[in-house]
Amino acid sequence: MSSSVSPSVDSSPPFVPAPLKAERVQLQMQQMPGWSLAPDSRSACRKFRFGTQGESIAFLRRAIQAAERVPVTFGTRGPVVSYRGDTVAVTLWAFDGAFTEADVALARAIGRLS
């Protein structure tokens, strides 16, 4: 006689953070120097310039570590980071078309690293 055991499956929907209104995101981004919000409010970006290549690489590492500390929710994407010599560009994309508190907090945290 054989018995099959099926693994328990959690059928609860994944946690999705509450989106912020576009006006609130715009106000918060205005309080963070250097960040620019796309006209459709779906992404925010900032370029960081450094005196040396070594400084930009060190910043890049710190930015990635900051992103790793942010709780990831279902379907979100991490920041897009590009590096070229003395410049690091960071772009944050809105989850499902709207930023959340975690997205704004990540922008703030990365901004404080420079």
N, CA, C and O atoms as a MOPAC input file, in Angstrom:
PM7 MOZYME 1SCF
protein

 N      0.83700 1    -1.14800 1     0.00000 1
 C      0.00000 1     0.00000 1     0.00000 1
 C      0.90000 1     1.23500 1     0.00000 1
 O      1.80400 1     1.34900 1     0.82700 1
 N      0.65800 1     2.13100 1    -0.90200 1
 C      1.47800 1     3.34400 1    -0.94800 1
 C      0.61800 1     4.54300 1    -0.57900 1
 O     -0.56600 1     4.61700 1    -0.90700 1
 N      1.22500 1     5.43300 1     0.08000 1
 C      0.49400 1     6.66100 1     0.41700 1
 C      1.27300 1     7.83100 1    -0.15600 1
 O      2.50400 1     7.84600 1    -0.13700 1
 N      0.56600 1     8.77400 1    -0.64700 1
 C      1.24400 1     9.96000 1    -1.17700 1
 C      0.98700 1    11.12200 1    -0.23300 1
 O     -0.12200 1    11.32500 1     0.26100 1
 N      2.01900 1    11.85000 1    -0.01200 1
 C      1.92100 1    13.01000 1     0.86100 1
 C      2.11600 1    14.23200 1    -0.01200 1
 O      3.12400 1    14.36900 1    -0.70500 1
 N      1.15400 1    15.09900 1     0.03500 1
 C      1.29700 1    16.32000 1    -0.75400 1
 C      1.78400 1    17.44100 1     0.15300 1
 O      1.32200 1    17.59200 1     1.28500 1
 N      2.70600 1    18.20700 1    -0.35400 1
 C      3.22300 1    19.30500 1     0.46000 1
 C      2.13100 1    20.33500 1     0.71100 1
 O      1.25500 1    20.55000 1    -0.12800 1
 N      2.19600 1    20.96000 1     1.86600 1
 C      1.21000 1    21.99900 1     2.15000 1
 C      1.53600 1    23.22200 1     1.30400 1
 O      2.69500 1    23.61300 1     1.16500 1
 N      0.51900 1    23.79700 1     0.76100 1
 C      0.67500 1    24.94800 1    -0.10500 1
 C     -0.04600 1    26.11900 1     0.54000 1
 O     -1.23000 1    26.03300 1     0.86600 1
 N      0.67800 1    27.20500 1     0.71900 1
 C      0.07100 1    28.40200 1     1.28000 1
 C     -0.66000 1    29.10800 1     0.15500 1
 O     -0.03500 1    29.60300 1    -0.78400 1
 N     -1.97100 1    29.15600 1     0.24300 1
 C     -2.75000 1    29.76500 1    -0.83100 1
 C     -3.10400 1    31.21500 1    -0.53900 1
 O     -3.87200 1    31.82400 1    -1.28500 1
 N     -2.56000 1    31.77800 1     0.53200 1
 C     -2.85700 1    33.17500 1     0.83300 1
 C     -2.14800 1    34.05700 1    -0.18600 1
 O     -1.03800 1    33.75000 1    -0.62000 1
 N     -2.79500 1    35.15400 1    -0.56400 1
 C     -2.16700 1    36.04500 1    -1.54800 1
 C     -0.93200 1    36.70300 1    -0.96000 1
 O     -0.86300 1    36.93000 1     0.24800 1
 N      0.04900 1    37.01200 1    -1.80700 1
 C      1.27000 1    37.65700 1    -1.31800 1
 C      0.97300 1    39.06800 1    -0.82100 1
 O      0.03600 1    39.71700 1    -1.28600 1
 N      1.78200 1    39.53400 1     0.13000 1
 C      1.62900 1    40.88700 1     0.64600 1
 C      2.03300 1    41.88300 1    -0.42100 1
 O      3.11700 1    41.78700 1    -0.99600 1
 N      1.16400 1    42.83000 1    -0.68000 1
 C      1.46500 1    43.89300 1    -1.63100 1
 C      1.33700 1    45.20400 1    -0.86800 1
 O      0.27500 1    45.50400 1    -0.32300 1
 N      2.42400 1    45.99400 1    -0.82600 1
 C      2.36800 1    47.24600 1    -0.06900 1
 C      1.39700 1    48.24000 1    -0.68500 1
 O      1.13900 1    48.22100 1    -1.88900 1
 N      0.87200 1    49.09800 1     0.15800 1
 C     -0.07000 1    50.11200 1    -0.31400 1
 C      0.66200 1    51.14600 1    -1.16600 1
 O      1.71600 1    51.64400 1    -0.77200 1
 N      0.11100 1    51.46500 1    -2.32100 1
 C      0.75200 1    52.47100 1    -3.17000 1
 C      0.54700 1    53.87200 1    -2.59900 1
 O     -0.44600 1    54.14400 1    -1.92300 1
 N      1.49100 1    54.74200 1    -2.87900 1
 C      1.37900 1    56.14500 1    -2.48200 1
 C      0.74900 1    56.93500 1    -3.62300 1
 O      0.91400 1    56.58400 1    -4.79100 1
 N      0.04800 1    57.97200 1    -3.29300 1
 C     -0.49600 1    58.85700 1    -4.33100 1
 C      0.66800 1    59.58900 1    -4.99800 1
 O      1.66600 1    59.90800 1    -4.35100 1
 N      0.53000 1    59.84900 1    -6.28400 1
 C      1.59300 1    60.48300 1    -7.07100 1
 C      2.02400 1    61.82300 1    -6.46800 1
 O      3.20800 1    62.15900 1    -6.48300 1
 N      1.06500 1    62.58700 1    -5.93800 1
 C      1.39200 1    63.88900 1    -5.35400 1
 C      2.30500 1    63.72100 1    -4.13000 1
 O      3.22600 1    64.51200 1    -3.92100 1
 N      2.04300 1    62.69800 1    -3.33700 1
 C      2.86700 1    62.46800 1    -2.14700 1
 C      4.28400 1    62.05600 1    -2.55100 1
 O      5.26100 1    62.49300 1    -1.94400 1
 N      4.38700 1    61.21400 1    -3.57700 1
 C      5.70300 1    60.80900 1    -4.06400 1
 C      6.46200 1    62.02500 1    -4.56900 1
 O      7.64700 1    62.18100 1    -4.27500 1
 N      5.79200 1    62.88900 1    -5.32500 1
 C      6.44200 1    64.09000 1    -5.84900 1
 C      6.95300 1    64.97500 1    -4.71600 1
 O      8.07600 1    65.47500 1    -4.78100 1
 N      6.14700 1    65.17200 1    -3.68600 1
 C      6.57000 1    65.99300 1    -2.54800 1
 C      7.78200 1    65.39300 1    -1.84200 1
 O      8.71900 1    66.11200 1    -1.49400 1
 N      7.76500 1    64.08800 1    -1.63200 1
 C      8.88300 1    63.44400 1    -0.95400 1
 C     10.15100 1    63.49300 1    -1.79700 1
 O     11.23900 1    63.69700 1    -1.25800 1
 N     10.03100 1    63.31100 1    -3.10600 1
 C     11.19700 1    63.36100 1    -3.99200 1
 C     11.79100 1    64.76600 1    -4.04800 1
 O     13.00300 1    64.92600 1    -4.18800 1
 N     10.93500 1    65.78300 1    -3.94000 1
 C     11.42800 1    67.15800 1    -3.93600 1
 C     12.28600 1    67.43400 1    -2.70600 1
 O     13.15000 1    68.31000 1    -2.73500 1
 N     12.05500 1    66.69800 1    -1.63800 1
 C     12.82100 1    66.87100 1    -0.40800 1
 C     14.13300 1    66.09200 1    -0.43000 1
 O     14.91100 1    66.16400 1     0.52100 1
 N     14.38200 1    65.35500 1    -1.49800 1
 C     15.61100 1    64.57100 1    -1.63100 1
 C     16.41000 1    65.12200 1    -2.80700 1
 O     16.12200 1    64.79900 1    -3.96000 1
 N     17.41100 1    65.95300 1    -2.52300 1
 C     18.18500 1    66.58400 1    -3.60100 1
 C     18.79300 1    65.56400 1    -4.56000 1
 O     19.29000 1    64.51300 1    -4.15600 1
 N     18.73300 1    65.91400 1    -5.83800 1
 C     19.37700 1    65.08800 1    -6.85700 1
 C     18.47100 1    64.06500 1    -7.51500 1
 O     18.74200 1    63.64900 1    -8.64100 1
 N     17.40800 1    63.64800 1    -6.85200 1
 C     16.50800 1    62.66000 1    -7.43300 1
 C     15.54200 1    63.36100 1    -8.37800 1
 O     15.05100 1    64.45100 1    -8.08300 1
 N     15.27300 1    62.72800 1    -9.51500 1
 C     14.26600 1    63.26700 1   -10.43800 1
 C     13.23300 1    62.18200 1   -10.70600 1
 O     13.56100 1    61.02200 1   -10.95700 1
 N     12.00300 1    62.59000 1   -10.64500 1
 C     10.87400 1    61.68800 1   -10.86100 1
 C     10.44900 1    61.79400 1   -12.31400 1
 O     10.31700 1    62.90100 1   -12.83600 1
 N     10.23400 1    60.67500 1   -12.97100 1
 C      9.79100 1    60.66700 1   -14.37000 1
 C      8.41700 1    61.34000 1   -14.45700 1
 O      7.65700 1    61.30800 1   -13.48900 1
 N      8.09300 1    61.94200 1   -15.59000 1
 C      6.79500 1    62.61600 1   -15.73000 1
 C      5.59600 1    61.70500 1   -15.43500 1
 O      4.56400 1    62.17800 1   -14.95900 1
 N      5.72500 1    60.41100 1   -15.71300 1
 C      4.60900 1    59.49900 1   -15.44400 1
 C      4.65900 1    58.92900 1   -14.02100 1
 O      3.83300 1    58.09000 1   -13.66100 1
 N      5.61700 1    59.37900 1   -13.22000 1
 C      5.80200 1    58.96100 1   -11.82000 1
 C      6.02200 1    57.45800 1   -11.65900 1
 O      5.72400 1    56.90600 1   -10.60000 1
 N      6.53300 1    56.79200 1   -12.68200 1
 C      6.78700 1    55.34900 1   -12.60100 1
 C      8.24100 1    55.02000 1   -12.27300 1
 O      8.56600 1    53.87100 1   -11.97200 1
 N      9.11300 1    56.02200 1   -12.33000 1
 C     10.51100 1    55.77800 1   -11.98600 1
 C     11.13100 1    57.06200 1   -11.44900 1
 O     10.67200 1    58.16900 1   -11.73000 1
 N     12.18000 1    56.87600 1   -10.67700 1
 C     12.94800 1    57.99800 1   -10.15100 1
 C     14.41400 1    57.66300 1   -10.37100 1
 O     14.81500 1    56.50700 1   -10.23300 1
 N     15.21100 1    58.65600 1   -10.71000 1
 C     16.62900 1    58.37600 1   -10.94800 1
 C     17.50600 1    59.48400 1   -10.36600 1
 O     17.07900 1    60.61700 1   -10.14100 1
 N     18.74400 1    59.08900 1   -10.14000 1
 C     19.74500 1    60.02700 1    -9.64000 1
 C     21.11300 1    59.55400 1   -10.08300 1
 O     21.41300 1    58.36000 1   -10.06200 1
 N     21.93800 1    60.50500 1   -10.48400 1
 C     23.33200 1    60.20600 1   -10.83700 1
 C     24.22600 1    60.70800 1    -9.70900 1
 O     24.03500 1    61.80000 1    -9.17300 1
 N     25.18700 1    59.89200 1    -9.37500 1
 C     26.16100 1    60.23100 1    -8.34700 1
 C     27.52900 1    60.29200 1    -9.01400 1
 O     27.93600 1    59.34100 1    -9.68100 1
 N     28.24700 1    61.40800 1    -8.83800 1
 C     29.57600 1    61.55400 1    -9.41900 1
 C     30.61300 1    61.57000 1    -8.29200 1
 O     30.38600 1    62.12900 1    -7.22000 1
 N     31.74700 1    60.94500 1    -8.56800 1
 C     32.80400 1    60.81900 1    -7.56800 1
 C     34.13000 1    61.25700 1    -8.15900 1
 O     34.28300 1    61.34300 1    -9.37800 1
 N     35.09100 1    61.53300 1    -7.28100 1
 C     36.40800 1    61.99100 1    -7.70900 1
 C     37.25300 1    60.89900 1    -8.32800 1
 O     38.09600 1    61.16700 1    -9.18400 1
 N     37.03000 1    59.66700 1    -7.89600 1
 C     37.83500 1    58.56600 1    -8.42600 1
 C     36.94900 1    57.36700 1    -8.73300 1
 O     35.81900 1    57.25800 1    -8.25700 1
 N     37.49200 1    56.48700 1    -9.53200 1
 C     36.80800 1    55.24900 1    -9.85900 1
 C     36.61000 1    54.40100 1    -8.59000 1
 O     35.56200 1    53.77800 1    -8.41800 1
 N     37.59700 1    54.37900 1    -7.72100 1
 C     37.50400 1    53.61500 1    -6.47800 1
 C     36.36500 1    54.09200 1    -5.59100 1
 O     35.67100 1    53.28100 1    -4.97800 1
 N     36.16600 1    55.42000 1    -5.52000 1
 C     35.06700 1    55.97000 1    -4.72400 1
 C     33.71700 1    55.56700 1    -5.30200 1
 O     32.79000 1    55.26000 1    -4.55200 1
 N     33.59800 1    55.56600 1    -6.62600 1
 C     32.32200 1    55.19200 1    -7.24100 1
 C     32.03200 1    53.70300 1    -7.03300 1
 O     30.88000 1    53.32100 1    -6.82600 1
 N     33.06200 1    52.86700 1    -7.08700 1
 C     32.86500 1    51.43000 1    -6.85000 1
 C     32.46700 1    51.18700 1    -5.39400 1
 O     31.60500 1    50.35000 1    -5.12800 1
 N     33.07100 1    51.89400 1    -4.46000 1
 C     32.71200 1    51.75400 1    -3.04600 1
 C     31.25600 1    52.17500 1    -2.82300 1
 O     30.52600 1    51.52200 1    -2.07700 1
 N     30.83800 1    53.26800 1    -3.47200 1
 C     29.45000 1    53.70100 1    -3.36100 1
 C     28.50900 1    52.66000 1    -3.95200 1
 O     27.46500 1    52.35600 1    -3.37600 1
 N     28.88100 1    52.12500 1    -5.09000 1
 C     28.06700 1    51.10400 1    -5.75000 1
 C     27.82300 1    49.92100 1    -4.81500 1
 O     26.70300 1    49.41900 1    -4.71700 1
 N     28.85900 1    49.48700 1    -4.14100 1
 C     28.71100 1    48.37600 1    -3.18200 1
 C     27.75200 1    48.74100 1    -2.05800 1
 O     26.89800 1    47.93800 1    -1.68200 1
 N     27.88800 1    49.95500 1    -1.51800 1
 C     27.00400 1    50.38300 1    -0.42500 1
 C     25.55400 1    50.50100 1    -0.89300 1
 O     24.63000 1    50.17000 1    -0.14900 1
 N     25.35700 1    50.97100 1    -2.12200 1
 C     23.99900 1    51.09800 1    -2.66300 1
 C     23.34900 1    49.73100 1    -2.82700 1
 O     22.16800 1    49.56400 1    -2.52500 1
 N     24.10800 1    48.76200 1    -3.30000 1
 C     23.58000 1    47.40600 1    -3.45600 1
 C     23.23500 1    46.82000 1    -2.09300 1
 O     22.20500 1    46.16100 1    -1.94500 1
 N     24.08100 1    47.05300 1    -1.09900 1
 C     23.79100 1    46.55800 1     0.25000 1
 C     22.53200 1    47.20800 1     0.81000 1
 O     21.74300 1    46.53900 1     1.47800 1
 N     22.33000 1    48.48700 1     0.55500 1
 C     21.11600 1    49.16800 1     1.01400 1
 C     19.88400 1    48.55800 1     0.35200 1
 O     18.85600 1    48.37000 1     1.00200 1
 N     19.98600 1    48.25200 1    -0.93300 1
 C     18.86000 1    47.64900 1    -1.64800 1
 C     18.55700 1    46.25100 1    -1.12000 1
 O     17.39600 1    45.84600 1    -1.06900 1
 N     19.58100 1    45.52200 1    -0.73100 1
 C     19.37000 1    44.16900 1    -0.20900 1
 C     18.65300 1    44.17800 1     1.13300 1
 O     18.00600 1    43.19400 1     1.48800 1
 N     18.75500 1    45.26800 1     1.88500 1
 C     18.10500 1    45.35500 1     3.18900 1
 C     16.61800 1    45.69200 1     3.09400 1
 O     15.88700 1    45.54000 1     4.07300 1
 N     16.16700 1    46.14600 1     1.92500 1
 C     14.76300 1    46.50200 1     1.75700 1
 C     13.95900 1    45.22600 1     1.54400 1
 O     14.32100 1    44.39700 1     0.70900 1
 N     12.86400 1    45.06100 1     2.29700 1
 C     12.06400 1    43.85200 1     2.11000 1
 C     11.47500 1    43.81000 1     0.69600 1
 O     10.86800 1    44.77600 1     0.23200 1
 N     11.66300 1    42.69400 1     0.03700 1
 C     11.16600 1    42.53600 1    -1.32500 1
 C      9.75600 1    41.99100 1    -1.27200 1
 O      9.48500 1    41.01600 1    -0.57100 1
 N      8.86400 1    42.61500 1    -2.00600 1
 C      7.49200 1    42.14300 1    -2.07900 1
 C      7.26800 1    41.47500 1    -3.41600 1
 O      8.04000 1    41.66600 1    -4.35500 1
 N      6.22900 1    40.70800 1    -3.49600 1
 C      5.92400 1    39.94200 1    -4.69400 1
 C      5.86500 1    40.84700 1    -5.92000 1
 O      5.14000 1    41.84200 1    -5.93600 1
 N      6.62600 1    40.49700 1    -6.93200 1
 C      6.55600 1    41.20200 1    -8.20100 1
 C      7.40000 1    42.45800 1    -8.30200 1
 O      7.42400 1    43.09300 1    -9.35600 1
 N      8.09400 1    42.83600 1    -7.23500 1
 C      8.87300 1    44.06600 1    -7.31900 1
 C     10.20500 1    43.81700 1    -7.99300 1
 O     10.69300 1    42.68800 1    -8.05400 1
 N     10.77700 1    44.88700 1    -8.49300 1
 C     12.10700 1    44.81200 1    -9.07100 1
 C     13.01800 1    45.67600 1    -8.23100 1
 O     12.59700 1    46.69900 1    -7.69000 1
 N     14.24300 1    45.27000 1    -8.12400 1
 C     15.20900 1    46.07700 1    -7.40000 1
 C     15.61400 1    47.26600 1    -8.24300 1
 O     15.16300 1    47.41600 1    -9.37800 1
 N     16.46300 1    48.10900 1    -7.68800 1
 C     16.90900 1    49.26800 1    -8.45500 1
 C     17.78700 1    48.84700 1    -9.62600 1
 O     18.46400 1    47.82000 1    -9.58300 1
 N     17.75800 1    49.65800 1   -10.65800 1
 C     18.65200 1    49.47000 1   -11.79300 1
 C     19.84800 1    50.37300 1   -11.52300 1
 O     19.69800 1    51.58300 1   -11.36000 1
 N     21.02700 1    49.78200 1   -11.47800 1
 C     22.23700 1    50.52600 1   -11.15400 1
 C     23.20900 1    50.38500 1   -12.31500 1
 O     23.47900 1    49.27800 1   -12.78100 1
 N     23.73200 1    51.51600 1   -12.77600 1
 C     24.74800 1    51.45700 1   -13.81700 1
 C     25.98100 1    52.21600 1   -13.34700 1
 O     25.89400 1    53.18600 1   -12.59400 1
 N     27.10900 1    51.75200 1   -13.80700 1
 C     28.39000 1    52.29700 1   -13.37000 1
 C     29.23300 1    52.61200 1   -14.59500 1
 O     29.32900 1    51.80700 1   -15.52100 1
 N     29.83800 1    53.77800 1   -14.59000 1
 C     30.76400 1    54.14600 1   -15.65800 1
 C     31.81800 1    55.08100 1   -15.08100 1
 O     31.58200 1    56.27700 1   -14.90800 1
 N     32.97500 1    54.51900 1   -14.79000 1
 C     34.09700 1    55.31900 1   -14.28600 1
 C     33.80000 1    56.00900 1   -12.97000 1
 O     33.74800 1    55.37800 1   -11.91500 1
 N     33.60300 1    57.33000 1   -13.05300 1
 C     33.37800 1    58.10400 1   -11.83500 1
 C     31.89700 1    58.36300 1   -11.55600 1
 O     31.57200 1    59.15000 1   -10.66700 1
 N     31.00200 1    57.72200 1   -12.29300 1
 C     29.56700 1    57.97800 1   -12.16500 1
 C     28.79100 1    56.69700 1   -11.92000 1
 O     29.02500 1    55.67600 1   -12.56700 1
 N     27.86100 1    56.76800 1   -10.97100 1
 C     26.92700 1    55.67600 1   -10.71100 1
 C     25.52100 1    56.25600 1   -10.87300 1
 O     25.19100 1    57.26700 1   -10.25400 1
 N     24.70500 1    55.62400 1   -11.69500 1
 C     23.31700 1    56.04900 1   -11.87900 1
 C     22.40100 1    54.99500 1   -11.26400 1
 O     22.57400 1    53.79600 1   -11.48200 1
 N     21.42400 1    55.46600 1   -10.49200 1
 C     20.47300 1    54.56800 1    -9.83400 1
 C     19.07600 1    54.94000 1   -10.30400 1
 O     18.68800 1    56.10700 1   -10.25500 1
 N     18.32000 1    53.94500 1   -10.76000 1
 C     16.92800 1    54.15100 1   -11.14700 1
 C     16.06300 1    53.21300 1   -10.32800 1
 O     16.31900 1    52.01100 1   -10.26000 1
 N     15.03600 1    53.77200 1    -9.70800 1
 C     14.06300 1    52.97900 1    -8.95700 1
 C     12.76800 1    52.96200 1    -9.75100 1
 O     12.29700 1    54.00100 1   -10.21400 1
 N     12.19700 1    51.77700 1    -9.90300 1
 C     10.95200 1    51.60900 1   -10.64800 1
 C      9.80400 1    51.37500 1    -9.68200 1
 O      9.95400 1    50.66300 1    -8.68800 1
 N      8.67200 1    51.96700 1    -9.97000 1
 C      7.49000 1    51.82200 1    -9.13300 1
 C      6.90000 1    50.42200 1    -9.28900 1
 O      6.85100 1    49.88200 1   -10.39400 1
 N      6.45900 1    49.84900 1    -8.19300 1
 C      5.80400 1    48.54200 1    -8.21100 1
 C      4.41000 1    48.71200 1    -8.77300 1
 O      3.61800 1    49.50200 1    -8.25900 1
 N      4.11000 1    47.97900 1    -9.81900 1
 C      2.77300 1    47.98800 1   -10.41300 1
 C      2.29900 1    49.40700 1   -10.73100 1
 O      1.10600 1    49.70100 1   -10.65600 1
 N      3.23800 1    50.27900 1   -11.08400 1
 C      2.88700 1    51.63100 1   -11.50100 1
 C      2.79400 1    52.66000 1   -10.39400 1
 O      2.48600 1    53.81900 1   -10.67000 1
 N      3.05200 1    52.27600 1    -9.13400 1
 C      2.95300 1    53.24000 1    -8.04000 1
 C      4.04700 1    52.97700 1    -7.01400 1
 O      4.31200 1    51.82700 1    -6.66400 1
 N      4.68100 1    54.04300 1    -6.53200 1
 C      5.69900 1    53.90600 1    -5.50600 1
 C      5.05800 1    53.58600 1    -4.16100 1
 O      3.89900 1    53.91300 1    -3.90600 1
 N      5.84700 1    52.93900 1    -3.31400 1
 C      5.41700 1    52.62900 1    -1.95700 1
 C      6.35400 1    53.33800 1    -0.98700 1
 O      7.35200 1    53.92900 1    -1.40000 1
 N      6.03100 1    53.27900 1     0.30100 1
 C      6.90800 1    53.85900 1     1.32500 1
 C      8.30600 1    53.23600 1     1.24600 1
 O      9.30500 1    53.93400 1     1.41500 1
 N      8.37800 1    51.91700 1     0.98900 1
 C      9.67500 1    51.24100 1     0.91800 1
 C     10.51700 1    51.78800 1    -0.23200 1
 O     11.73200 1    51.93000 1    -0.09200 1
 N      9.89700 1    52.09400 1    -1.35600 1
 C     10.62600 1    52.66000 1    -2.49600 1
 C     11.21800 1    54.01900 1    -2.14400 1
 O     12.38100 1    54.30000 1    -2.43500 1
 N     10.40100 1    54.85500 1    -1.51400 1
 C     10.85800 1    56.19400 1    -1.13200 1
 C     11.95200 1    56.08800 1    -0.06900 1
 O     12.92900 1    56.83700 1    -0.10300 1
 N     11.78600 1    55.16400 1     0.86600 1
 C     12.80500 1    54.96300 1     1.90700 1
 C     14.12700 1    54.50500 1     1.28600 1
 O     15.19700 1    54.92400 1     1.72700 1
 N     14.05600 1    53.65600 1     0.27300 1
 C     15.27400 1    53.20400 1    -0.39800 1
 C     15.95500 1    54.37300 1    -1.10300 1
 O     17.17700 1    54.49900 1    -1.03100 1
 N     15.20400 1    55.21900 1    -1.77400 1
 C     15.77900 1    56.40500 1    -2.43600 1
 C     16.47000 1    57.27900 1    -1.39900 1
 O     17.57700 1    57.76600 1    -1.62700 1
 N     15.82100 1    57.47400 1    -0.27200 1
 C     16.39400 1    58.29900 1     0.79300 1
 C     17.68700 1    57.67100 1     1.31800 1
 O     18.68400 1    58.36700 1     1.51300 1
 N     17.66800 1    56.35500 1     1.54700 1
 C     18.84400 1    55.65600 1     2.07600 1
 C     20.01000 1    55.72800 1     1.09600 1
 O     21.14100 1    55.99000 1     1.50500 1
 N     19.75600 1    55.50100 1    -0.17500 1
 C     20.82300 1    55.56300 1    -1.17300 1
 C     21.36900 1    56.98100 1    -1.28700 1
 O     22.57500 1    57.17500 1    -1.44300 1
 N     20.49000 1    57.96100 1    -1.20800 1
 C     20.92900 1    59.35900 1    -1.27800 1
 C     21.86100 1    59.72600 1    -0.13400 1
 O     22.78400 1    60.52000 1    -0.31900 1
 N     21.63200 1    59.15800 1     1.05100 1
 C     22.48100 1    59.46000 1     2.20600 1
 C     23.85100 1    58.79800 1     2.10600 1
 O     24.75900 1    59.16000 1     2.85400 1
 N     24.02000 1    57.84600 1     1.20900 1
 C     25.30200 1    57.13500 1     1.08700 1
 C     26.39000 1    57.97900 1     0.43600 1
 O     27.57700 1    57.73300 1     0.65100 1
 N     26.00200 1    58.95400 1    -0.34300 1
 C     27.00400 1    59.71600 1    -1.10100 1
 C     27.69500 1    60.76100 1    -0.26400 1
 O     28.56200 1    61.47800 1    -0.76400 1

